[in-house]
Amino acid sequence: MPNYRRAKTKGATYFFTVVTYRRQRFLCEENVRKALRNGILEASRVR
């Protein structure tokens, strides 16, 4: 697994951009957005 650098500032706000392969528009679908949101929440709990 890669050794990513991670900022560990308590209470910080982060911004990131997601671009799909060949800019496919599947992130416009509600169920896909919910899955992405749940994945982000799960990853934030792992700490």
PDB file of N, CA, C, O and CB in Angstrom:
ATOM      1  N   MET A   1       0.841  -1.177   0.000  1.00  0.00           N
ATOM      2  CA  MET A   1       0.000   0.000   0.000  1.00  0.00           C
ATOM      3  C   MET A   1       0.883   1.236   0.000  1.00  0.00           C
ATOM      4  O   MET A   1       1.908   1.263   0.681  1.00  0.00           O
ATOM      5  CB  MET A   1      -0.955   0.001   1.211  1.00  0.00           C
ATOM      6  N   PRO A   2       0.500   2.255  -0.752  1.00  0.00           N
ATOM      7  CA  PRO A   2       1.326   3.471  -0.807  1.00  0.00           C
ATOM      8  C   PRO A   2       1.408   4.159   0.549  1.00  0.00           C
ATOM      9  O   PRO A   2       0.530   4.003   1.398  1.00  0.00           O
ATOM     10  CB  PRO A   2       0.768   4.446  -1.845  1.00  0.00           C
ATOM     11  N   ASN A   3       2.459   4.907   0.731  1.00  0.00           N
ATOM     12  CA  ASN A   3       2.652   5.660   1.961  1.00  0.00           C
ATOM     13  C   ASN A   3       2.218   7.107   1.715  1.00  0.00           C
ATOM     14  O   ASN A   3       3.055   7.967   1.440  1.00  0.00           O
ATOM     15  CB  ASN A   3       4.141   5.589   2.441  1.00  0.00           C
ATOM     16  N   TYR A   4       0.919   7.374   1.814  1.00  0.00           N
ATOM     17  CA  TYR A   4       0.393   8.706   1.557  1.00  0.00           C
ATOM     18  C   TYR A   4       0.711   9.632   2.720  1.00  0.00           C
ATOM     19  O   TYR A   4       0.737   9.211   3.877  1.00  0.00           O
ATOM     20  CB  TYR A   4      -1.120   8.652   1.313  1.00  0.00           C
ATOM     21  N   ARG A   5       0.953  10.901   2.398  1.00  0.00           N
ATOM     22  CA  ARG A   5       1.101  11.916   3.440  1.00  0.00           C
ATOM     23  C   ARG A   5      -0.297  12.353   3.841  1.00  0.00           C
ATOM     24  O   ARG A   5      -1.152  12.581   2.985  1.00  0.00           O
ATOM     25  CB  ARG A   5       1.969  13.139   2.950  1.00  0.00           C
ATOM     26  N   ARG A   6      -0.524  12.468   5.109  1.00  0.00           N
ATOM     27  CA  ARG A   6      -1.842  12.879   5.584  1.00  0.00           C
ATOM     28  C   ARG A   6      -1.688  13.993   6.617  1.00  0.00           C
ATOM     29  O   ARG A   6      -0.882  13.906   7.543  1.00  0.00           O
ATOM     30  CB  ARG A   6      -2.613  11.674   6.189  1.00  0.00           C
ATOM     31  N   ALA A   7      -2.481  15.031   6.427  1.00  0.00           N
ATOM     32  CA  ALA A   7      -2.511  16.102   7.425  1.00  0.00           C
ATOM     33  C   ALA A   7      -3.357  15.617   8.588  1.00  0.00           C
ATOM     34  O   ALA A   7      -4.416  15.023   8.383  1.00  0.00           O
ATOM     35  CB  ALA A   7      -3.079  17.445   6.825  1.00  0.00           C
ATOM     36  N   LYS A   8      -2.909  15.860   9.781  1.00  0.00           N
ATOM     37  CA  LYS A   8      -3.649  15.391  10.959  1.00  0.00           C
ATOM     38  C   LYS A   8      -3.971  16.570  11.862  1.00  0.00           C
ATOM     39  O   LYS A   8      -3.629  16.576  13.045  1.00  0.00           O
ATOM     40  CB  LYS A   8      -2.839  14.317  11.735  1.00  0.00           C
ATOM     41  N   THR A   9      -4.628  17.559  11.293  1.00  0.00           N
ATOM     42  CA  THR A   9      -5.016  18.730  12.046  1.00  0.00           C
ATOM     43  C   THR A   9      -6.444  18.539  12.544  1.00  0.00           C
ATOM     44  O   THR A   9      -7.379  18.458  11.747  1.00  0.00           O
ATOM     45  CB  THR A   9      -4.889  20.011  11.186  1.00  0.00           C
ATOM     46  N   LYS A  10      -6.608  18.468  13.845  1.00  0.00           N
ATOM     47  CA  LYS A  10      -7.924  18.230  14.416  1.00  0.00           C
ATOM     48  C   LYS A  10      -8.887  19.352  14.019  1.00  0.00           C
ATOM     49  O   LYS A  10      -8.571  20.534  14.157  1.00  0.00           O
ATOM     50  CB  LYS A  10      -7.832  18.112  15.949  1.00  0.00           C
ATOM     51  N   GLY A  11     -10.063  18.964  13.525  1.00  0.00           N
ATOM     52  CA  GLY A  11     -11.082  19.929  13.152  1.00  0.00           C
ATOM     53  C   GLY A  11     -10.859  20.615  11.821  1.00  0.00           C
ATOM     54  O   GLY A  11     -11.600  21.529  11.460  1.00  0.00           O
ATOM     55  N   ALA A  12      -9.846  20.186  11.087  1.00  0.00           N
ATOM     56  CA  ALA A  12      -9.535  20.827   9.808  1.00  0.00           C
ATOM     57  C   ALA A  12     -10.582  20.476   8.751  1.00  0.00           C
ATOM     58  O   ALA A  12     -11.303  19.487   8.877  1.00  0.00           O
ATOM     59  CB  ALA A  12      -8.137  20.409   9.325  1.00  0.00           C
ATOM     60  N   THR A  13     -10.650  21.290   7.727  1.00  0.00           N
ATOM     61  CA  THR A  13     -11.535  21.061   6.592  1.00  0.00           C
ATOM     62  C   THR A  13     -10.677  20.720   5.385  1.00  0.00           C
ATOM     63  O   THR A  13      -9.650  21.355   5.145  1.00  0.00           O
ATOM     64  CB  THR A  13     -12.438  22.305   6.310  1.00  0.00           C
ATOM     65  N   TYR A  14     -11.097  19.721   4.631  1.00  0.00           N
ATOM     66  CA  TYR A  14     -10.327  19.284   3.473  1.00  0.00           C
ATOM     67  C   TYR A  14     -11.184  19.397   2.221  1.00  0.00           C
ATOM     68  O   TYR A  14     -12.401  19.219   2.278  1.00  0.00           O
ATOM     69  CB  TYR A  14      -9.821  17.833   3.659  1.00  0.00           C
ATOM     70  N   PHE A  15     -10.564  19.685   1.119  1.00  0.00           N
ATOM     71  CA  PHE A  15     -11.239  19.770  -0.169  1.00  0.00           C
ATOM     72  C   PHE A  15     -10.529  18.835  -1.126  1.00  0.00           C
ATOM     73  O   PHE A  15      -9.300  18.820  -1.189  1.00  0.00           O
ATOM     74  CB  PHE A  15     -11.257  21.232  -0.716  1.00  0.00           C
ATOM     75  N   PHE A  16     -11.286  18.062  -1.865  1.00  0.00           N
ATOM     76  CA  PHE A  16     -10.672  17.237  -2.892  1.00  0.00           C
ATOM     77  C   PHE A  16     -11.607  17.173  -4.089  1.00  0.00           C
ATOM     78  O   PHE A  16     -12.812  17.399  -3.971  1.00  0.00           O
ATOM     79  CB  PHE A  16     -10.355  15.814  -2.356  1.00  0.00           C
ATOM     80  N   THR A  17     -11.042  16.868  -5.213  1.00  0.00           N
ATOM     81  CA  THR A  17     -11.803  16.793  -6.460  1.00  0.00           C
ATOM     82  C   THR A  17     -11.804  15.352  -6.931  1.00  0.00           C
ATOM     83  O   THR A  17     -10.780  14.671  -6.874  1.00  0.00           O
ATOM     84  CB  THR A  17     -11.209  17.737  -7.552  1.00  0.00           C
ATOM     85  N   VAL A  18     -12.945  14.892  -7.393  1.00  0.00           N
ATOM     86  CA  VAL A  18     -13.065  13.546  -7.940  1.00  0.00           C
ATOM     87  C   VAL A  18     -13.390  13.664  -9.421  1.00  0.00           C
ATOM     88  O   VAL A  18     -14.354  14.321  -9.812  1.00  0.00           O
ATOM     89  CB  VAL A  18     -14.155  12.717  -7.188  1.00  0.00           C
ATOM     90  N   VAL A  19     -12.578  13.024 -10.222  1.00  0.00           N
ATOM     91  CA  VAL A  19     -12.835  12.979 -11.661  1.00  0.00           C
ATOM     92  C   VAL A  19     -12.920  11.509 -12.052  1.00  0.00           C
ATOM     93  O   VAL A  19     -12.032  10.721 -11.726  1.00  0.00           O
ATOM     94  CB  VAL A  19     -11.713  13.737 -12.486  1.00  0.00           C
ATOM     95  N   THR A  20     -13.970  11.151 -12.738  1.00  0.00           N
ATOM     96  CA  THR A  20     -14.169   9.765 -13.138  1.00  0.00           C
ATOM     97  C   THR A  20     -13.390   9.450 -14.411  1.00  0.00           C
ATOM     98  O   THR A  20     -12.985  10.349 -15.148  1.00  0.00           O
ATOM     99  CB  THR A  20     -15.657   9.477 -13.341  1.00  0.00           C
ATOM    100  N   TYR A  21     -13.194   8.181 -14.650  1.00  0.00           N
ATOM    101  CA  TYR A  21     -12.528   7.715 -15.856  1.00  0.00           C
ATOM    102  C   TYR A  21     -13.282   8.223 -17.073  1.00  0.00           C
ATOM    103  O   TYR A  21     -14.483   8.000 -17.220  1.00  0.00           O
ATOM    104  CB  TYR A  21     -12.430   6.172 -15.875  1.00  0.00           C
ATOM    105  N   ARG A  22     -12.559   8.905 -17.936  1.00  0.00           N
ATOM    106  CA  ARG A  22     -13.133   9.513 -19.146  1.00  0.00           C
ATOM    107  C   ARG A  22     -14.316  10.426 -18.845  1.00  0.00           C
ATOM    108  O   ARG A  22     -15.207  10.628 -19.670  1.00  0.00           O
ATOM    109  CB  ARG A  22     -13.569   8.429 -20.109  1.00  0.00           C
ATOM    110  N   ARG A  23     -14.287  10.961 -17.645  1.00  0.00           N
ATOM    111  CA  ARG A  23     -15.313  11.918 -17.180  1.00  0.00           C
ATOM    112  C   ARG A  23     -16.740  11.405 -17.343  1.00  0.00           C
ATOM    113  O   ARG A  23     -17.652  12.150 -17.702  1.00  0.00           O
ATOM    114  CB  ARG A  23     -15.172  13.224 -17.929  1.00  0.00           C
ATOM    115  N   GLN A  24     -16.905  10.118 -17.071  1.00  0.00           N
ATOM    116  CA  GLN A  24     -18.248   9.540 -17.102  1.00  0.00           C
ATOM    117  C   GLN A  24     -19.088  10.189 -16.004  1.00  0.00           C
ATOM    118  O   GLN A  24     -18.554  10.567 -14.961  1.00  0.00           O
ATOM    119  CB  GLN A  24     -18.199   7.986 -16.921  1.00  0.00           C
ATOM    120  N   ARG A  25     -20.370  10.321 -16.224  1.00  0.00           N
ATOM    121  CA  ARG A  25     -21.240  11.070 -15.327  1.00  0.00           C
ATOM    122  C   ARG A  25     -21.964  10.202 -14.294  1.00  0.00           C
ATOM    123  O   ARG A  25     -23.065  10.560 -13.874  1.00  0.00           O
ATOM    124  CB  ARG A  25     -22.248  11.819 -16.133  1.00  0.00           C
ATOM    125  N   PHE A  26     -21.397   9.099 -13.880  1.00  0.00           N
ATOM    126  CA  PHE A  26     -22.125   8.249 -12.938  1.00  0.00           C
ATOM    127  C   PHE A  26     -22.192   8.829 -11.526  1.00  0.00           C
ATOM    128  O   PHE A  26     -22.979   8.346 -10.713  1.00  0.00           O
ATOM    129  CB  PHE A  26     -21.483   6.889 -12.888  1.00  0.00           C
ATOM    130  N   LEU A  27     -21.393   9.848 -11.210  1.00  0.00           N
ATOM    131  CA  LEU A  27     -21.492  10.472  -9.891  1.00  0.00           C
ATOM    132  C   LEU A  27     -22.728  11.361  -9.770  1.00  0.00           C
ATOM    133  O   LEU A  27     -22.989  11.924  -8.707  1.00  0.00           O
ATOM    134  CB  LEU A  27     -20.241  11.290  -9.605  1.00  0.00           C
ATOM    135  N   CYS A  28     -23.476  11.484 -10.840  1.00  0.00           N
ATOM    136  CA  CYS A  28     -24.736  12.250 -10.807  1.00  0.00           C
ATOM    137  C   CYS A  28     -25.879  11.407 -10.255  1.00  0.00           C
ATOM    138  O   CYS A  28     -26.951  11.933  -9.960  1.00  0.00           O
ATOM    139  CB  CYS A  28     -25.098  12.759 -12.216  1.00  0.00           C
ATOM    140  N   GLU A  29     -25.660  10.118 -10.116  1.00  0.00           N
ATOM    141  CA  GLU A  29     -26.700   9.219  -9.620  1.00  0.00           C
ATOM    142  C   GLU A  29     -26.692   9.223  -8.087  1.00  0.00           C
ATOM    143  O   GLU A  29     -25.639   9.102  -7.461  1.00  0.00           O
ATOM    144  CB  GLU A  29     -26.492   7.774 -10.169  1.00  0.00           C
ATOM    145  N   GLU A  30     -27.869   9.363  -7.503  1.00  0.00           N
ATOM    146  CA  GLU A  30     -27.996   9.486  -6.046  1.00  0.00           C
ATOM    147  C   GLU A  30     -27.366   8.310  -5.300  1.00  0.00           C
ATOM    148  O   GLU A  30     -26.676   8.519  -4.302  1.00  0.00           O
ATOM    149  CB  GLU A  30     -29.460   9.603  -5.664  1.00  0.00           C
ATOM    150  N   ASN A  31     -27.589   7.086  -5.762  1.00  0.00           N
ATOM    151  CA  ASN A  31     -27.046   5.924  -5.044  1.00  0.00           C
ATOM    152  C   ASN A  31     -25.516   5.900  -5.084  1.00  0.00           C
ATOM    153  O   ASN A  31     -24.883   5.428  -4.139  1.00  0.00           O
ATOM    154  CB  ASN A  31     -27.602   4.626  -5.643  1.00  0.00           C
ATOM    155  N   VAL A  32     -24.926   6.396  -6.149  1.00  0.00           N
ATOM    156  CA  VAL A  32     -23.464   6.439  -6.254  1.00  0.00           C
ATOM    157  C   VAL A  32     -22.906   7.521  -5.329  1.00  0.00           C
ATOM    158  O   VAL A  32     -21.888   7.312  -4.670  1.00  0.00           O
ATOM    159  CB  VAL A  32     -23.025   6.702  -7.721  1.00  0.00           C
ATOM    160  N   ARG A  33     -23.567   8.668  -5.281  1.00  0.00           N
ATOM    161  CA  ARG A  33     -23.125   9.741  -4.370  1.00  0.00           C
ATOM    162  C   ARG A  33     -23.216   9.282  -2.917  1.00  0.00           C
ATOM    163  O   ARG A  33     -22.333   9.583  -2.114  1.00  0.00           O
ATOM    164  CB  ARG A  33     -23.976  11.022  -4.578  1.00  0.00           C
ATOM    165  N   LYS A  34     -24.273   8.560  -2.578  1.00  0.00           N
ATOM    166  CA  LYS A  34     -24.411   8.042  -1.211  1.00  0.00           C
ATOM    167  C   LYS A  34     -23.292   7.058  -0.884  1.00  0.00           C
ATOM    168  O   LYS A  34     -22.753   7.073   0.223  1.00  0.00           O
ATOM    169  CB  LYS A  34     -25.779   7.363  -1.028  1.00  0.00           C
ATOM    170  N   ALA A  35     -22.945   6.207  -1.839  1.00  0.00           N
ATOM    171  CA  ALA A  35     -21.863   5.236  -1.619  1.00  0.00           C
ATOM    172  C   ALA A  35     -20.535   5.958  -1.406  1.00  0.00           C
ATOM    173  O   ALA A  35     -19.756   5.578  -0.531  1.00  0.00           O
ATOM    174  CB  ALA A  35     -21.754   4.259  -2.815  1.00  0.00           C
ATOM    175  N   LEU A  36     -20.273   6.994  -2.198  1.00  0.00           N
ATOM    176  CA  LEU A  36     -19.041   7.769  -2.038  1.00  0.00           C
ATOM    177  C   LEU A  36     -19.025   8.456  -0.678  1.00  0.00           C
ATOM    178  O   LEU A  36     -18.008   8.429   0.015  1.00  0.00           O
ATOM    179  CB  LEU A  36     -18.899   8.813  -3.168  1.00  0.00           C
ATOM    180  N   ARG A  37     -20.134   9.067  -0.290  1.00  0.00           N
ATOM    181  CA  ARG A  37     -20.232   9.741   1.006  1.00  0.00           C
ATOM    182  C   ARG A  37     -20.004   8.745   2.140  1.00  0.00           C
ATOM    183  O   ARG A  37     -19.277   9.046   3.087  1.00  0.00           O
ATOM    184  CB  ARG A  37     -21.608  10.424   1.161  1.00  0.00           C
ATOM    185  N   ASN A  38     -20.609   7.576   2.057  1.00  0.00           N
ATOM    186  CA  ASN A  38     -20.424   6.557   3.092  1.00  0.00           C
ATOM    187  C   ASN A  38     -18.977   6.085   3.167  1.00  0.00           C
ATOM    188  O   ASN A  38     -18.455   5.839   4.254  1.00  0.00           O
ATOM    189  CB  ASN A  38     -21.341   5.369   2.831  1.00  0.00           C
ATOM    190  N   GLY A  39     -18.331   5.961   2.012  1.00  0.00           N
ATOM    191  CA  GLY A  39     -16.922   5.568   1.992  1.00  0.00           C
ATOM    192  C   GLY A  39     -16.034   6.597   2.670  1.00  0.00           C
ATOM    193  O   GLY A  39     -15.107   6.248   3.401  1.00  0.00           O
ATOM    194  N   ILE A  40     -16.324   7.863   2.425  1.00  0.00           N
ATOM    195  CA  ILE A  40     -15.544   8.939   3.059  1.00  0.00           C
ATOM    196  C   ILE A  40     -15.766   8.916   4.567  1.00  0.00           C
ATOM    197  O   ILE A  40     -14.813   9.045   5.334  1.00  0.00           O
ATOM    198  CB  ILE A  40     -15.934  10.330   2.475  1.00  0.00           C
ATOM    199  N   LEU A  41     -17.008   8.755   4.996  1.00  0.00           N
ATOM    200  CA  LEU A  41     -17.291   8.692   6.435  1.00  0.00           C
ATOM    201  C   LEU A  41     -16.603   7.496   7.090  1.00  0.00           C
ATOM    202  O   LEU A  41     -16.051   7.615   8.183  1.00  0.00           O
ATOM    203  CB  LEU A  41     -18.804   8.619   6.676  1.00  0.00           C
ATOM    204  N   GLU A  42     -16.637   6.375   6.437  1.00  0.00           N
ATOM    205  CA  GLU A  42     -15.982   5.163   6.969  1.00  0.00           C
ATOM    206  C   GLU A  42     -14.477   5.364   7.074  1.00  0.00           C
ATOM    207  O   GLU A  42     -13.867   4.984   8.074  1.00  0.00           O
ATOM    208  CB  GLU A  42     -16.288   3.939   6.075  1.00  0.00           C
ATOM    209  N   ALA A  43     -13.877   5.956   6.053  1.00  0.00           N
ATOM    210  CA  ALA A  43     -12.433   6.198   6.081  1.00  0.00           C
ATOM    211  C   ALA A  43     -12.052   7.161   7.201  1.00  0.00           C
ATOM    212  O   ALA A  43     -10.986   7.025   7.802  1.00  0.00           O
ATOM    213  CB  ALA A  43     -11.960   6.752   4.736  1.00  0.00           C
ATOM    214  N   SER A  44     -12.912   8.126   7.481  1.00  0.00           N
ATOM    215  CA  SER A  44     -12.599   9.083   8.552  1.00  0.00           C
ATOM    216  C   SER A  44     -12.696   8.439   9.930  1.00  0.00           C
ATOM    217  O   SER A  44     -12.073   8.921  10.876  1.00  0.00           O
ATOM    218  CB  SER A  44     -13.540  10.287   8.479  1.00  0.00           C
ATOM    219  N   ARG A  45     -13.456   7.371  10.061  1.00  0.00           N
ATOM    220  CA  ARG A  45     -13.583   6.670  11.345  1.00  0.00           C
ATOM    221  C   ARG A  45     -12.432   5.728  11.618  1.00  0.00           C
ATOM    222  O   ARG A  45     -12.229   5.332  12.766  1.00  0.00           O
ATOM    223  CB  ARG A  45     -14.870   5.899  11.387  1.00  0.00           C
ATOM    224  N   VAL A  46     -11.677   5.360  10.614  1.00  0.00           N
ATOM    225  CA  VAL A  46     -10.602   4.360  10.740  1.00  0.00           C
ATOM    226  C   VAL A  46      -9.473   4.863  11.622  1.00  0.00           C
ATOM    227  O   VAL A  46      -8.806   4.061  12.276  1.00  0.00           O
ATOM    228  CB  VAL A  46     -10.050   3.991   9.362  1.00  0.00           C
ATOM    229  N   ARG A  47      -9.245   6.151  11.659  1.00  0.00           N
ATOM    230  CA  ARG A  47      -8.132   6.715  12.430  1.00  0.00           C
ATOM    231  C   ARG A  47      -8.148   6.145  13.774  1.00  0.00           C
ATOM    232  O   ARG A  47      -7.296   6.480  14.597  1.00  0.00           O
ATOM    233  CB  ARG A  47      -8.189   8.224  12.505  1.00  0.00           C
TER     234      ARG A  47
END
